[in-house]
């Protein structure tokens, strides 16, 4: 029988991570159409509210039910406003490893939300789900995402050359695809010691892999 992640809610001092619901459709669509999100992810453009609804009600629940991953809305504790998204993909239940990625809304960047949410998710994976490895992949030029990986205690393992497709603006205002490298990071349970002390008020975002 396929292992699956439970339906859970994770709380931190400032955030609540919970399953996405249809009330998140407008905020998710707005966030995924942001310039930096478009540049560093392969989310289909334009990402309409209909596409957001299909992803929230169909794709994300199917990923969890089939044991492949988990998507969590990251919301402010006080306002309940959607500030970002945590996603687990490429989950291997035998090895007990998964890939973690994150995205933060433009208005919420610089507040340390990505680090806080990613660290809380990693702690939950290691302590409650008994995982042994969390992997992150950041585009070579995505320095904000790399800073988040470092803050939560990740170790850089190497470079996957030419493995990432990013986007860049063209002269006419459109988008063109640009091939770049992935930096691979790993986080093991023993790496979490002292991670909280490295956190600062800087947010970040990283590439999602299966939005289309």
C-alpha positions as a printed Julia matrix, in Angstrom:
212×3 Matrix{Float64}:
   0.0    0.0     0.0
   1.32   3.46   -0.93
   2.42   5.64    1.98
   0.91   9.1     2.08
   1.37  12.28    4.05
  -1.43  13.01    6.53
  -3.7   16.03    6.31
  -1.97  18.28    8.81
  -1.53  21.81   10.08
   1.85  23.11   11.28
   2.08  26.23   13.44
   5.05  28.5    14.11
   5.32  31.76   16.02
   4.0   33.76   13.03
   2.66  31.24   10.54
   0.15  28.45   10.02
   0.87  25.86    7.32
  -2.29  24.06    6.25
  -3.91  22.33    3.25
  -4.97  24.63    0.44
  -8.68  25.27   -0.06
 -10.8   27.06   -2.64
 -10.7   30.31   -0.66
  -7.0   30.47   -1.59
  -7.7   30.58   -5.35
  -7.44  34.37   -5.92
  -4.31  34.8    -3.77
  -2.61  31.76   -5.3
  -3.29  32.95   -8.85
  -1.95  36.42   -8.04
   1.16  35.02   -6.4
   2.0   32.64   -9.25
   1.8   35.45  -11.82
   4.43  37.53  -10.01
   7.52  38.38  -12.1
  10.01  36.56   -9.91
   7.82  33.49   -9.55
   7.46  33.31  -13.33
  11.23  33.71  -13.73
  12.19  30.86  -11.38
   9.38  28.33  -11.84
   7.82  26.55  -14.77
   4.28  27.49  -13.77
   2.13  27.87  -16.85
   1.44  31.47  -17.82
  -0.87  33.15  -17.38
  -1.82  31.23  -14.24
  -5.54  31.92  -14.11
  -7.93  31.51  -11.21
  -9.43  28.53  -13.05
  -5.97  26.95  -13.21
  -5.45  27.66   -9.51
  -8.78  26.04   -8.66
  -7.96  22.92  -10.67
  -4.56  22.68   -8.99
  -5.99  23.14   -5.48
  -8.97  20.8    -5.86
  -7.49  18.2    -8.21
  -3.74  18.03   -8.67
  -2.57  18.76   -5.12
  -4.97  16.26   -3.42
  -4.03  13.61   -5.99
  -0.32  14.1    -5.3
  -0.93  13.53   -1.6
  -3.3   10.58   -2.07
  -0.88   8.83   -4.42
   2.03   9.3    -2.04
   4.07  11.57   -4.29
   4.07  14.71   -2.17
   2.23  17.42   -0.27
   1.28  21.06   -0.81
   0.73  23.41    2.13
  -0.56  26.96    2.17
   1.63  29.25    4.29
  -0.55  31.82    6.03
   0.02  34.57    8.58
  -1.21  33.53   12.01
  -2.77  36.92   12.8
  -4.33  37.83    9.43
  -4.82  34.38    7.83
  -3.49  35.93    4.62
  -1.73  33.59    2.16
   1.96  34.51    2.18
   3.37  31.55    0.3
   3.45  27.87   -0.44
   5.49  24.86    0.68
   5.58  21.87   -1.61
   7.01  18.37   -1.16
   7.69  16.35   -4.32
   9.71  13.35   -5.52
   8.94  11.56   -2.26
  10.61   8.18   -1.75
   8.98   6.35    1.14
  11.54   3.54    1.2
  14.5    5.93    1.43
  12.39   8.33    3.54
  13.4   11.36    1.49
  11.55  14.15   -0.29
  12.28  17.36   -2.19
  11.12  20.61   -0.59
  10.4   23.82   -2.48
   8.89  27.13   -1.47
   7.47  30.3    -2.94
   6.61  33.58   -1.22
   4.21  36.29   -2.37
   5.98  39.53   -3.4
   4.39  41.61   -0.65
   5.61  39.14    2.01
   9.28  38.89    0.99
  11.92  40.13    3.38
  10.09  38.91    6.47
  11.84  35.55    6.86
   8.67  33.6     6.05
  10.34  31.16    3.62
  12.98  30.15    6.16
  10.44  29.85    8.97
   8.04  27.72    6.92
  10.75  25.52    5.42
  12.38  24.87    8.78
   9.05  24.02   10.42
   8.26  21.59    7.61
  11.67  19.93    7.85
  11.31  19.5    11.61
   7.89  17.92   11.11
   9.26  15.56    8.46
  12.14  14.42   10.64
  10.36  14.19   13.99
   6.83  13.1    13.1
   7.26  11.37    9.74
  10.67   9.83   10.47
  12.21  11.09    7.24
  15.99  10.91    6.86
  16.66  13.38    4.05
  15.15  16.58    2.64
  16.51  17.83   -0.69
  16.3   21.32   -2.21
  17.25  22.45   -5.7
  17.91  26.11   -6.41
  18.64  27.74   -9.73
  22.25  28.92   -9.95
  21.26  32.6   -10.13
  18.48  32.42   -7.53
  20.5   33.82   -4.63
  17.45  34.52   -2.45
  16.52  30.84   -2.5
  20.1   29.8    -1.79
  20.16  32.05    1.29
  17.05  30.33    2.61
  18.65  26.9     2.13
  21.74  28.04    4.04
  19.71  29.57    6.88
  17.84  26.36    7.64
  21.09  24.37    7.75
  21.23  22.78    4.3
  24.53  21.5     2.93
  25.4   22.17   -0.71
  26.14  18.85   -2.42
  27.0   19.93   -5.93
  25.71  21.23   -9.25
  23.44  19.64  -11.82
  24.74  21.3   -14.97
  22.13  22.59  -17.39
  19.32  20.88  -15.48
  17.11  23.94  -14.84
  14.96  25.93  -17.23
  14.41  29.49  -15.99
  12.77  32.44  -17.76
  14.05  35.88  -18.72
  12.32  38.95  -20.11
  12.73  39.66  -23.82
  13.04  43.1   -25.39
   9.37  43.13  -26.36
   8.21  42.38  -22.8
   7.61  38.67  -23.31
   9.4   35.71  -21.75
  12.07  33.4   -23.11
  13.39  30.19  -21.59
  17.0   30.13  -20.4
  18.9   26.98  -19.46
  20.91  27.18  -16.25
  22.3   24.96  -13.49
  20.68  23.57  -10.37
  22.5   23.69   -7.03
  21.54  20.63   -4.98
  21.19  21.0    -1.22
  20.43  18.4     1.42
  19.17  18.54    4.97
  19.55  15.6     7.36
  18.16  15.38   10.91
  21.55  16.17   12.44
  21.82  19.35   10.35
  18.93  21.0    12.19
  20.99  21.7    15.29
  21.53  25.44   15.42
  19.4   26.14   12.34
  17.03  28.38   14.29
  19.87  30.7    15.21
  20.72  31.25   11.55
  17.28  32.55   10.65
  16.95  36.25    9.85
  14.35  38.52    8.34
  14.88  37.51    4.73
  12.37  35.58    2.66
  12.91  33.6    -0.52
  11.53  31.38   -3.21
  12.68  28.44   -5.26
  11.72  26.54   -8.35
   8.75  24.21   -8.52
   9.11  21.26  -10.86
   5.67  19.98  -11.91
   3.27  22.91  -12.18
   2.2   22.26  -15.79
